Amino acid sequence: MGKLPVTALDSGPRLCNIPTMHFRIETLPCDHGALAALHGRLDERSHVDAERELVALVAGAGQPRLVLDCAGLEYLSSAGLRALISSYKRMKARGGAIALCELRPDVREIIEISGLRAVFQLHATRVEALA
């Protein structure tokens, strides 16, 4: 019996030519609290590392407030939400809060549908969030 022909299904990840950005957190200098920018997809593949980094940010925050600039956040899954909620709980235990700003419409909708609008301070711009 000869080899089976290679089909498009055998090509694995090459089927999709759309590049996927991995998740990363960029800490930014700020005089008015701890500030970080989220980039990429906060999902099932990235939530464990993201939670670890966010918890470290909360622990190292000398301010009672952490501002997360979400302009670069392309996608937020339920696993990503858990990472944000875990960070919020740690910040709240310290008497602080987490503000999210520059949310893309689809990410904002996920936050709102999840009922987390009351948990996180939501701001249109970074300037508003830091005020």
C-alpha positions as CSV (number, residue, x, y, z in Angstrom):
1,M,0.0,0.0,0.0
2,G,1.4,3.4,-1.0
3,K,1.5,6.6,0.9
4,L,-1.6,8.5,1.4
5,P,-1.7,11.9,-0.3
6,V,-0.9,14.9,1.9
7,T,-4.0,17.0,2.3
8,A,-4.6,20.5,3.7
9,L,-5.7,18.8,6.9
10,D,-2.2,17.4,7.4
11,S,-0.5,20.8,7.2
12,G,-1.3,21.6,10.9
13,P,-0.7,25.2,11.9
14,R,0.2,26.2,8.4
15,L,-3.5,26.2,7.5
16,C,-3.9,29.6,9.1
17,N,-1.8,32.4,7.7
18,I,-3.0,34.8,10.4
19,P,-0.2,35.4,12.8
20,T,-1.2,35.1,16.5
21,M,0.5,37.3,19.0
22,H,1.4,35.8,22.3
23,F,0.4,37.6,25.5
24,R,2.8,39.9,27.3
25,I,2.7,42.5,30.0
26,E,4.8,45.6,29.7
27,T,5.3,47.6,32.9
28,L,5.4,51.3,32.3
29,P,6.9,54.2,34.3
30,C,4.3,56.2,36.2
31,D,4.1,58.7,39.0
32,H,0.4,58.1,39.8
33,G,0.3,54.4,40.6
34,A,1.4,51.1,39.0
35,L,0.9,51.0,35.3
36,A,1.2,48.1,32.8
37,A,0.1,47.5,29.2
38,L,-1.4,44.2,28.2
39,H,-0.6,42.9,24.7
40,G,-1.9,39.9,22.7
41,R,-4.4,37.2,23.7
42,L,-5.2,36.5,27.4
43,D,-6.6,33.1,27.0
44,E,-6.2,29.4,27.9
45,R,-2.6,29.3,26.6
46,S,-1.4,32.4,28.4
47,H,-3.5,32.8,31.6
48,V,-1.2,30.9,34.0
49,D,1.9,33.1,33.1
50,A,-0.3,36.2,32.9
51,E,-1.7,35.6,36.4
52,R,1.8,35.0,37.8
53,E,3.0,38.3,36.3
54,L,-0.1,40.2,37.4
55,V,0.2,38.9,40.9
56,A,3.8,40.0,40.9
57,L,2.8,43.5,39.7
58,V,0.2,43.7,42.5
59,A,2.8,42.5,45.1
60,G,5.3,45.1,43.9
61,A,2.9,47.9,43.5
62,G,3.8,50.7,45.9
63,Q,0.5,52.3,45.1
64,P,-2.9,51.2,46.1
65,R,-4.0,51.2,42.5
66,L,-2.9,49.2,39.4
67,V,-3.9,50.6,36.0
68,L,-3.9,48.1,33.1
69,D,-3.8,49.6,29.7
70,C,-5.7,47.2,27.5
71,A,-5.3,48.9,24.1
72,G,-3.1,46.0,22.9
73,L,-5.3,43.3,24.4
74,E,-6.7,41.4,21.3
75,Y,-8.7,38.8,23.1
76,L,-10.0,37.9,26.6
77,S,-11.3,34.4,27.4
78,S,-12.9,33.1,30.6
79,A,-9.5,31.8,31.6
80,G,-8.1,35.3,31.1
81,L,-10.9,36.8,33.2
82,R,-9.9,34.4,36.0
83,A,-6.4,35.8,35.9
84,L,-7.7,39.4,36.1
85,I,-10.1,38.5,38.9
86,S,-7.3,36.7,40.9
87,S,-5.2,39.9,40.6
88,Y,-8.2,42.0,41.7
89,K,-8.7,39.9,44.8
90,R,-5.1,40.3,45.8
91,M,-5.2,44.1,45.2
92,K,-8.5,44.4,47.1
93,A,-6.9,42.5,50.1
94,R,-4.3,45.3,50.1
95,G,-7.0,47.9,50.1
96,G,-6.4,48.8,46.5
97,A,-8.2,48.6,43.1
98,I,-7.5,47.7,39.5
99,A,-8.5,50.1,36.7
100,L,-8.7,49.0,33.1
101,C,-8.4,51.5,30.3
102,E,-8.3,51.7,26.5
103,L,-10.5,48.6,26.2
104,R,-11.4,47.4,22.7
105,P,-15.2,47.2,22.2
106,D,-15.2,43.3,22.1
107,V,-13.0,43.1,25.3
108,R,-15.2,45.7,27.1
109,E,-18.3,43.7,26.1
110,I,-16.8,40.5,27.7
111,I,-16.1,42.5,30.9
112,E,-19.6,43.9,31.0
113,I,-21.4,40.6,30.1
114,S,-19.4,38.9,32.8
115,G,-20.8,41.3,35.4
116,L,-17.3,42.6,36.2
117,R,-18.0,46.2,35.4
118,A,-18.6,46.8,39.1
119,V,-15.3,45.0,40.0
120,F,-12.9,46.9,37.8
121,Q,-12.8,50.6,37.3
122,L,-13.3,51.1,33.6
123,H,-11.9,54.2,31.8
124,A,-11.8,55.3,28.2
125,T,-8.3,56.6,28.3
126,R,-5.1,56.1,30.2
127,V,-5.2,59.8,31.3
128,E,-8.6,59.2,32.9
129,A,-7.5,56.0,34.6
130,L,-4.4,57.7,36.1
131,A,-6.3,60.8,37.3
